[in-house]
Amino acid sequence: MKFGSQTTTIEALIERIKSLTSEQIESLSAAWNTAQGVAWDAARDAAWNATWDAARSAARDAAWDAAWDAAWDAAWDAAWDAVWNAILALIARDLINEFDFNTLYDPWANVMDSPTERI
């Protein structure tokens, strides 16, 4: 699988990046700034270490490259951290606890997912 066990979900998220509106970018940036803190640092470390330890670095790197290309093409930078951490959360989903997953994924979900779309 291209991005690991969450390939389909990650590909869908990457496709959504390509059509972000300026309002969504501003909202993602605000959500990201609100989400940062000790819990976020711990969650990101847990997800990063889990993907590394599970030899998912190839999936992580491929997702990073695809998301970066989509973000660059969409001509935005402010919301990059929120996007990347949503992808990282999806890659590590089966390796990290729910709290860490939600800490990383929620800035994206709160802006981009409707309640019925929530993963």
C-alpha positions, 0 to 999 in steps of 0.5 A: 500500500502506498501510504500504509493501511490508511492509504484511501483515507490519506489520498482523500485528505490529500485531494481535499488539500488541493481545493482549500479555500482561503477561509478554510486555510485561515480556519486551519491555521487558527485551529492549528495555533489553538491545538499546539501545546504539551498534549500536542507535542506528546501526541506528535512524538508518539505518532512519529515514533510509532511510524518510525518504529513500525518501519512506516517511514516510507509511507510517511515520506510518501504521504509527506511528499504528496501532501506537500505537492498538493499544498504547494500547488494550492499556493498556501503555507499557513495551514501546513502543520494542521494538514501534515499532522492529520496525515501523520495521525492517519498513518499511525492510527493503529499504533497510537492511542485515541487521545493522541490521534484526536490531538493530531487530527482534530484541527483538520477535522474541526475545519474540514470534516462534517460530523458525519464524515468524522473518521 
